[in-house]
């Protein structure tokens, strides 16, 4: 297997942000000027027509189409407009159920039936089992790779996979983040205070003693982290719009897009992502903020909900963000703990001087008696880095190996 190197900066970024901002992006980064509000006329009509146009161009004459259906607003709207665009095409809606996690497949089944789509629920018992194969495809140390399972299953039904990717970032889906951020800042907050508040809204990406995670070779500095985020908060945008800017230029550009694209290419899938068309991005970023998020009710995706209400009764439209997700604490108890014990007790990344053995030892003992989701996430991130190292550096693991 070809060797892929990581810089120490990349390692620190991935283990703090869950993305690597040193890489090239597949879409252009946006600036604060892209999120200045513009007056719009009939925005629902424009967005719906843009989605339909994108679907038509991407799918063409295909007779079978796969669709990732989480029962959330984005994927449900994609299903509704896909069916409207192609009344006779076979739609294979795919949902996932992860062991001991929130199960949204029942709701997804109801939605699939309403739009005459076949529906398959894929049960994944050990979320980490095929981690070596997934990491070998993306060539990067990430563990939260649910899209690997989605694309792998979609390929069995069609060469096209429709998804609502980008809906959260462009139309205001991260309501839990907006509510917390706005409660932490005010009109007098400094740039640094807003950066720290934003990081507090991503608390599962890092741990309180983050600087102690790293070894002697990896000099960690919070100032380096702050400097990456500074452009998103050092501008005249309102606080909420600054979060929109940071979210778009964060995990969407540096995690979701490159990783998902790698899976699409590996499995030979054509992604159909209407919300991420260049036309939609240039339009949606300038939408008035109140068409995205209602602060009083803490409801997001206002405009997408309005469009979806034409095709689905209000009681079937979910009030909060939904998506394929795994219960991290239960994953730790069932598989993660023993896997981290096995791979990190004689860790190559510790011997390399990247990660601190003292940090691993002290926190692993604590997690055995009282799992903390932030530290569990960090251990799973270290597990992914260790697997990456053994795949691409020492080459002692193969992509076909499984974590049982």
Backbone torsions as a table, in degrees:
resi	resn	phi	psi	omega
1	UNK	NA	133.9	-179.0
2	UNK	-61.0	143.3	-179.7
3	UNK	-81.8	135.7	176.0
4	UNK	-123.6	122.1	-175.6
5	UNK	-93.4	151.9	174.6
6	UNK	-121.9	136.3	173.3
7	UNK	-78.0	160.5	177.2
8	UNK	-63.9	-32.3	176.5
9	UNK	-63.6	-41.8	178.3
10	UNK	-61.3	-43.4	-179.8
11	UNK	-61.5	-45.2	179.8
12	UNK	-64.5	-40.7	178.9
13	UNK	-62.9	-49.0	-177.0
14	UNK	-62.0	-38.9	-177.8
15	UNK	-84.3	-1.8	177.5
16	UNK	-116.1	-39.9	-179.7
17	UNK	-101.8	-23.0	-165.4
18	UNK	67.8	30.6	168.2
19	UNK	-158.9	163.2	-176.8
20	UNK	-116.3	102.2	-175.1
21	UNK	-77.1	2.0	178.0
22	UNK	-85.9	-12.3	-175.5
23	UNK	-82.7	162.2	173.0
24	UNK	-73.3	146.4	-179.6
25	UNK	-101.7	152.2	180.0
26	UNK	-81.3	-25.2	173.8
27	UNK	-118.3	153.0	179.9
28	UNK	-63.6	141.6	172.0
29	UNK	-67.4	148.3	179.4
30	UNK	-100.0	159.7	177.0
31	UNK	-113.7	174.3	-177.8
32	UNK	-62.1	-28.6	-179.4
33	UNK	-65.6	-24.2	179.0
34	UNK	-71.5	-14.8	-177.3
35	UNK	-112.0	17.4	173.7
36	UNK	-75.5	133.1	-178.2
37	UNK	-64.3	139.6	172.2
38	UNK	-120.7	150.3	172.0
39	UNK	-70.4	138.5	-178.7
40	UNK	-132.3	154.6	176.3
41	UNK	-121.6	129.1	-179.7
42	UNK	50.5	55.3	-177.4
43	UNK	-63.1	-34.9	179.9
44	UNK	-62.6	-40.6	179.1
45	UNK	-64.4	-43.5	-179.8
46	UNK	-63.3	-47.9	-177.0
47	UNK	-63.5	-43.3	179.6
48	UNK	-62.9	-45.1	180.0
49	UNK	-65.1	-36.1	179.0
50	UNK	-65.7	-42.2	178.6
51	UNK	-63.2	-46.1	-179.6
52	UNK	-62.9	-42.7	178.9
53	UNK	-61.4	-42.2	-179.9
54	UNK	-65.7	-40.4	178.1
55	UNK	-62.2	-45.6	-179.7
56	UNK	-59.7	-46.4	-178.2
57	UNK	-65.0	-37.7	-174.5
58	UNK	-79.5	-41.0	-172.4
59	UNK	-86.0	-37.2	179.1
60	UNK	63.0	-126.6	-176.1
61	UNK	-100.6	16.9	-179.6
62	UNK	-60.0	142.0	-179.3
63	UNK	-96.8	-17.4	179.7
64	UNK	-131.2	133.5	-178.0
65	UNK	-136.4	131.9	173.9
66	UNK	-91.0	150.3	179.2
67	UNK	-142.7	129.7	177.1
68	UNK	-80.5	114.0	-174.2
69	UNK	-116.3	106.5	178.4
70	UNK	-95.6	-8.5	-174.4
71	UNK	79.5	8.6	174.1
72	UNK	-83.1	175.9	-177.0
73	UNK	-60.7	-47.3	-174.3
74	UNK	-62.2	-53.5	-176.0
75	UNK	-68.9	-34.2	178.6
76	UNK	-66.9	-40.6	177.7
77	UNK	-65.0	-39.6	177.4
78	UNK	-60.9	-40.6	179.1
79	UNK	-64.7	-45.3	-179.0
80	UNK	-60.3	-44.6	-177.2
81	UNK	-79.3	-26.3	173.2
82	UNK	-66.0	-43.6	179.2
83	UNK	-67.6	-38.2	178.0
84	UNK	-62.8	-40.0	-177.0
85	UNK	-73.2	-39.9	-177.7
86	UNK	-127.1	84.6	-176.0
87	UNK	-59.9	-27.1	-172.7
88	UNK	-109.1	-2.8	-177.1
89	UNK	-72.9	150.0	176.0
90	UNK	-82.0	119.8	179.9
91	UNK	-108.5	123.3	177.3
92	UNK	-104.3	98.4	179.5
93	UNK	-83.7	133.5	-176.5
94	UNK	-121.4	128.5	174.9
95	UNK	-123.9	160.4	-178.3
96	UNK	-125.7	143.7	176.2
97	UNK	-125.2	114.8	179.9
98	UNK	-96.9	143.7	-174.9
99	UNK	-53.5	132.4	175.4
100	UNK	52.6	39.8	177.7
101	UNK	-127.7	172.0	178.3
102	UNK	-59.9	130.4	-177.7
103	UNK	-106.3	111.5	179.6
104	UNK	-106.4	9.2	-174.3
105	UNK	-69.0	-29.1	179.5
106	UNK	-65.4	-44.3	177.3
107	UNK	-65.6	-39.3	179.1
108	UNK	-63.4	-36.5	178.8
109	UNK	-62.4	-42.1	178.6
110	UNK	-62.6	-42.7	-178.8
111	UNK	-67.0	-41.9	179.2
112	UNK	-60.0	-42.4	-179.9
113	UNK	-63.0	-39.1	-179.1
114	UNK	-61.2	-29.6	-177.6
115	UNK	-110.6	22.7	173.8
116	UNK	52.6	47.4	177.1
117	UNK	-113.8	141.3	172.6
118	UNK	-70.1	153.2	-174.4
119	UNK	-136.3	128.3	177.6
120	UNK	-124.9	130.1	176.6
121	UNK	-103.0	120.7	179.8
122	UNK	-101.1	122.7	-179.4
123	UNK	-95.3	126.2	177.9
124	UNK	-114.3	109.3	-175.6
125	UNK	-78.2	-48.6	179.1
126	UNK	-113.2	99.5	-176.2
127	UNK	-59.4	-26.0	-174.4
128	UNK	-96.0	-5.0	-171.5
129	UNK	-55.4	-47.3	-176.0
130	UNK	-98.7	24.0	-179.8
131	UNK	-56.9	-42.3	178.3
132	UNK	-58.1	-41.7	179.5
133	UNK	-66.5	-43.7	-179.7
134	UNK	-62.3	-43.7	179.9
135	UNK	-67.0	-35.1	178.5
136	UNK	-65.4	-25.9	179.3
137	UNK	-79.0	-46.9	-176.6
138	UNK	-83.6	-18.9	178.0
139	UNK	60.3	33.9	-179.5
140	UNK	-148.4	152.4	-174.5
141	UNK	-87.6	78.3	175.0
142	UNK	-121.5	147.0	-179.5
143	UNK	-108.5	-28.6	-175.0
144	UNK	-85.2	79.2	-170.2
145	UNK	-119.4	55.5	-179.5
146	UNK	-62.4	-27.8	-176.8
147	UNK	-66.8	-23.2	174.1
148	UNK	-57.7	-46.6	-179.1
149	UNK	-67.0	-38.3	-179.3
150	UNK	-62.9	-50.9	-175.5
151	UNK	-68.6	-39.3	178.5
152	UNK	-58.2	-43.2	179.9
153	UNK	-73.9	-39.4	-178.2
154	UNK	-60.8	-34.9	-176.9
155	UNK	-61.6	-28.4	-178.5
156	UNK	-71.2	-14.5	-176.5
157	UNK	-113.6	-28.4	-174.7
158	UNK	-164.2	161.9	174.6
159	UNK	-90.3	-3.1	-179.8
160	UNK	-115.8	137.8	177.8
161	UNK	-130.4	115.0	178.9
162	UNK	-91.4	136.6	176.8
163	UNK	-147.1	165.5	179.1
164	UNK	-98.9	27.5	-179.4
165	UNK	-52.4	137.4	179.0
166	UNK	95.9	-12.9	-178.1
167	UNK	-62.2	-39.8	-180.0
168	UNK	-65.6	-44.7	-175.6
169	UNK	-74.2	-37.3	-175.0
170	UNK	-92.1	-21.6	-175.4
171	UNK	-123.0	11.9	171.3
172	UNK	82.1	57.5	-177.3
173	UNK	-95.7	-16.0	-174.9
174	UNK	-91.3	63.6	-174.0
175	UNK	-62.3	-37.2	179.3
176	UNK	-61.1	-32.5	-179.9
177	UNK	-77.0	-42.3	-179.1
178	UNK	-63.0	-45.0	-177.6
179	UNK	-60.1	-45.2	-178.9
180	UNK	-67.7	-45.0	-178.2
181	UNK	-60.1	-47.3	-177.7
182	UNK	-66.2	-24.9	177.3
183	UNK	-77.9	-17.5	-176.7
184	UNK	-97.6	-13.9	-176.4
185	UNK	-123.8	165.7	173.9
186	UNK	-147.1	-176.0	-174.9
187	UNK	-64.6	-18.8	-178.4
188	UNK	-100.4	2.0	-178.2
189	UNK	-64.5	139.0	178.4
190	UNK	-77.8	169.2	177.8
191	UNK	-58.6	-46.5	-179.0
192	UNK	-63.9	-38.8	178.6
193	UNK	-63.5	-37.6	178.5
194	UNK	-71.1	-36.9	176.7
195	UNK	-62.3	-46.0	179.6
196	UNK	-64.7	-37.3	177.5
197	UNK	-64.6	-40.9	178.5
198	UNK	-62.0	-42.5	177.9
199	UNK	-64.7	-33.8	176.6
200	UNK	-63.8	-25.4	178.3
201	UNK	-82.6	-4.4	176.7
202	UNK	-123.2	39.7	-170.6
203	UNK	-65.5	-17.4	178.6
204	UNK	-81.3	-5.0	179.0
205	UNK	-87.5	-19.3	-177.7
206	UNK	-142.5	170.5	-178.6
207	UNK	-122.7	159.0	-176.4
208	UNK	-57.0	-33.2	177.4
209	UNK	-103.7	44.6	-175.1
210	UNK	-53.2	-39.5	-176.5
211	UNK	-65.2	-21.7	-178.4
212	UNK	-87.1	-8.6	178.8
213	UNK	-64.9	-32.8	-167.5
214	UNK	-91.9	154.5	-178.3
215	UNK	-88.3	-169.5	-172.9
216	UNK	-65.8	-26.7	-179.3
217	UNK	-82.1	-18.3	-171.3
218	UNK	-109.3	94.6	-179.2
219	UNK	-80.8	108.4	-176.8
220	UNK	-93.6	135.7	178.0
221	UNK	-137.0	127.5	176.6
222	UNK	-65.9	-28.4	178.5
223	UNK	-62.3	-35.5	176.5
224	UNK	-64.3	-40.3	179.2
225	UNK	-65.4	-45.3	-179.4
226	UNK	-61.5	-36.9	-176.7
227	UNK	-66.1	-29.3	178.1
228	UNK	-68.4	-37.4	-177.1
229	UNK	-87.6	-16.1	-172.9
230	UNK	-53.7	-43.7	-178.2
231	UNK	-59.0	-24.0	-177.3
232	UNK	-80.3	-15.9	-177.8
233	UNK	-121.0	-6.2	177.0
234	UNK	-99.4	70.7	-177.5
235	UNK	-163.2	170.3	-174.9
236	UNK	-84.7	6.0	-179.8
237	UNK	-65.3	153.0	169.8
238	UNK	-61.9	157.4	-175.0
239	UNK	-55.2	-43.5	-178.3
240	UNK	-62.2	-42.7	-179.7
241	UNK	-66.6	-30.5	176.2
242	UNK	-64.7	-35.9	175.8
243	UNK	-66.4	-42.8	176.3
244	UNK	-55.3	-45.2	-179.3
245	UNK	-63.0	-46.4	-179.1
246	UNK	-65.1	-38.8	180.0
247	UNK	-66.2	-42.7	-180.0
248	UNK	-63.9	-44.6	-177.1
249	UNK	-84.0	6.7	179.6
250	UNK	-103.5	-113.5	-174.7
251	UNK	-62.3	-32.2	-179.6
252	UNK	-60.1	-51.2	-176.7
253	UNK	-75.3	-35.4	-170.4
254	UNK	-106.9	-6.9	179.4
255	UNK	-126.1	-69.9	-173.3
256	UNK	-56.8	-50.7	-175.0
257	UNK	-65.6	-52.7	-179.0
258	UNK	-65.4	-38.0	-179.0
259	UNK	-71.0	-46.2	178.6
260	UNK	-61.2	-40.3	179.7
261	UNK	-62.8	-39.4	177.8
262	UNK	-61.8	-40.8	178.2
263	UNK	-67.9	-42.0	178.7
264	UNK	-58.2	-46.5	-178.0
265	UNK	-66.8	-40.2	-178.3
266	UNK	-64.3	-43.4	-176.8
267	UNK	-90.6	-1.1	178.7
268	UNK	70.2	41.2	-179.4
269	UNK	-105.4	138.0	173.9
270	UNK	-93.7	113.7	-179.6
271	UNK	-76.6	137.5	175.8
272	UNK	-116.8	101.3	-174.6
273	UNK	-125.2	77.1	-174.5
274	UNK	-58.3	-30.5	-177.4
275	UNK	-71.9	-20.3	-179.5
276	UNK	-101.2	16.9	173.9
277	UNK	-67.3	153.4	-179.1
278	UNK	-60.8	-36.0	178.4
279	UNK	-63.0	-44.8	-177.7
280	UNK	-68.2	-41.6	-179.6
281	UNK	-60.9	-47.0	-177.7
282	UNK	-66.6	-24.7	179.6
283	UNK	-88.4	-49.2	-172.3
284	UNK	-66.7	-33.6	-178.5
285	UNK	-62.8	-28.9	-178.0
286	UNK	-93.9	2.8	-179.9
287	UNK	-62.7	146.2	173.7
288	UNK	-54.1	139.6	-173.9
289	UNK	-63.6	-28.1	-179.1
290	UNK	-75.4	-5.8	171.6
291	UNK	-88.0	-3.3	179.6
292	UNK	-110.7	-46.6	-171.5
293	UNK	-138.9	131.4	175.5
294	UNK	-104.0	105.8	-175.3
295	UNK	-63.9	-40.3	-176.3
296	UNK	-62.1	-43.1	-178.5
297	UNK	-97.1	-4.5	-176.3
298	UNK	52.4	50.2	179.0
299	UNK	-118.9	135.1	-179.8
300	UNK	-110.9	178.4	177.5
301	UNK	54.7	42.5	-176.2
302	UNK	-54.8	-46.8	-177.1
303	UNK	-67.9	-43.1	179.2
304	UNK	-64.2	-36.1	177.6
305	UNK	-64.8	-38.2	179.2
306	UNK	-62.5	-43.4	178.8
307	UNK	-65.4	-45.3	-177.1
308	UNK	-63.8	-30.1	-178.8
309	UNK	-63.5	-16.4	176.1
310	UNK	-72.4	-22.2	-172.9
311	UNK	-118.1	-11.2	-174.5
312	UNK	-143.4	140.0	179.7
313	UNK	-66.6	149.8	-174.9
314	UNK	-55.7	-36.2	-176.1
315	UNK	-70.1	-12.4	177.9
316	UNK	-99.0	-6.6	177.6
317	UNK	-87.3	119.0	-175.4
318	UNK	-64.3	137.6	-178.4
319	UNK	-75.0	-22.6	-177.6
320	UNK	-126.6	168.4	179.7
321	UNK	-61.4	134.7	174.7
322	UNK	-127.9	163.8	179.1
323	UNK	174.9	168.5	177.7
324	UNK	-67.1	120.9	-178.0
325	UNK	-145.9	151.2	179.7
326	UNK	-112.7	141.6	176.2
327	UNK	-75.7	106.3	-171.2
328	UNK	-65.1	-38.6	180.0
329	UNK	-64.5	-45.1	178.4
330	UNK	-66.3	-34.7	175.8
331	UNK	-63.5	-40.0	177.9
332	UNK	-61.3	-46.5	-177.6
333	UNK	-66.0	-37.7	-175.3
334	UNK	-83.5	-38.4	-174.8
335	UNK	-138.6	-38.6	-171.4
336	UNK	-61.2	-43.0	-176.1
337	UNK	-60.5	-51.0	-177.8
338	UNK	-67.9	-33.7	179.0
339	UNK	-68.6	-41.8	177.8
340	UNK	-66.4	-38.2	177.4
341	UNK	-61.0	-43.6	-177.4
342	UNK	-69.4	-48.1	-172.8
343	UNK	-85.4	-26.1	-176.7
344	UNK	-98.7	-8.4	178.2
345	UNK	-73.3	-24.6	174.8
346	UNK	-131.7	62.2	-166.6
347	UNK	-80.7	132.4	175.6
348	UNK	-70.4	-34.3	-178.5
349	UNK	-72.4	-22.2	172.7
350	UNK	-75.1	-46.8	179.0
351	UNK	-60.8	-31.3	179.1
352	UNK	-71.9	-15.1	-179.5
353	UNK	88.1	11.0	-179.5
354	UNK	-81.5	-39.6	-172.3
355	UNK	-124.6	147.4	-177.7
356	UNK	-84.5	124.5	175.9
357	UNK	-67.0	-36.8	179.5
358	UNK	-60.2	-41.6	179.4
359	UNK	-64.1	-45.7	179.8
360	UNK	-59.2	-49.0	-175.9
361	UNK	-63.3	-47.2	-176.1
362	UNK	-66.5	-41.7	-176.2
363	UNK	-81.4	-28.8	177.3
364	UNK	-62.5	-41.6	179.0
365	UNK	-61.0	-42.2	179.1
366	UNK	-65.5	-40.5	-176.9
367	UNK	-67.6	-25.9	179.5
368	UNK	-65.5	-33.0	-179.0
369	UNK	-97.0	-29.9	-176.9
370	UNK	-147.2	87.0	-177.7
371	UNK	-61.0	130.4	175.8
372	UNK	-115.3	124.0	-171.1
373	UNK	-60.4	-32.4	180.0
374	UNK	-67.6	-42.6	-179.5
375	UNK	-75.7	-32.5	174.3
376	UNK	-60.7	-47.2	178.3
377	UNK	-58.1	-40.4	-179.4
378	UNK	-66.7	-39.6	177.5
379	UNK	-64.4	-38.7	178.4
380	UNK	-67.7	-32.6	174.3
381	UNK	-65.5	-39.6	177.0
382	UNK	-68.0	-36.9	176.2
383	UNK	-59.7	-45.0	179.3
384	UNK	-62.4	-40.0	178.6
385	UNK	-65.3	-39.5	178.0
386	UNK	-64.7	-43.5	178.3
387	UNK	-63.5	-43.7	177.6
388	UNK	-57.6	-44.5	-178.6
389	UNK	-62.1	-42.8	-178.4
390	UNK	-72.5	-24.5	177.3
391	UNK	-78.5	-46.7	-167.8
392	UNK	-105.4	-21.2	-177.8
393	UNK	-103.3	-63.4	179.3
394	UNK	-80.8	-21.3	179.2
395	UNK	57.4	29.8	177.8
396	UNK	-85.4	-11.0	175.5
397	UNK	-113.7	154.8	176.1
398	UNK	-115.7	156.4	-178.4
399	UNK	-62.1	-25.8	-178.6
400	UNK	-79.6	-10.3	178.1
401	UNK	-64.4	147.0	178.8
402	UNK	-120.7	154.0	177.8
403	UNK	-100.9	89.5	-176.5
404	UNK	-96.6	NA	NA
